[in-house]
Amino acid sequence: MSVLKLFFLYLYHNQLTMQPKERILETAFNLFHKQGYNSTGINQIIADSKVAKASFYQHFKSKEDLCVEFLNKRHDFWFDKLNEFTSKNKTNKTKVLASFDFLIFMNEIENFRGCSFLNLLSEIPTDNTKVLNVIQNHKNDLREYFRQYLDDNQLADHIYLLFESAIIESQLFKNQWAVNKSKTIVKALIN
């Protein structure tokens, strides 16, 4: 059984003991990431999370509010996994390089689904500043992640941009070539 199937099986079994708000968030976490924001309706979220419609609206005033909570949860999940993955590395340079290995790992367990934040960005109206601010904050945190390990902000931004393009290209081609190529470029830049 694949790691991804085990992960979703784990989430399904955990839903049985979760409170309604947690079940709604877990369901949205899975559906928004797998199907996309616009393809996921509130009725599907309610049915899949096994809550009453009133319970949904007790916790979330709108799908947009749920989206903000989803993105915040995804942000925490993603950075926790990134930090856990890179924590074994001792130097700043190896942590930066391990970040690209983390992308390879995430592509494998999430079947090249790409970045939930960028995927959602393409689905929201341009005037939706509430969701846009959460997406921008996530990307700013990622940019700061690289800056914390490198003394040169221009170099850190360059690596951030390589990282972002590797996410998009690997999603587009369903292949790790862009991540591996970016890692090779980064290795040359920081040595």
Secondary structure, DSSP 8 states (H G I E B T S, - for coil): --HHHHHHHHHHHHHTTS-HHHHHHHHHHHHHHHH-STT--HHHHHHHHT--HHHHHHH-SSHHHHHHHHHHHHHHHHHHHHHHHHTT--SHHHHHHHHHHHHHHHHHHTTT---HHHHHHTTS-TT-HHHHHHHHHHHHHHHHHHHHH-S-HHHHHHHHHHHHHHHHHHHHHTSSHHHHHHHHHHHHHH-
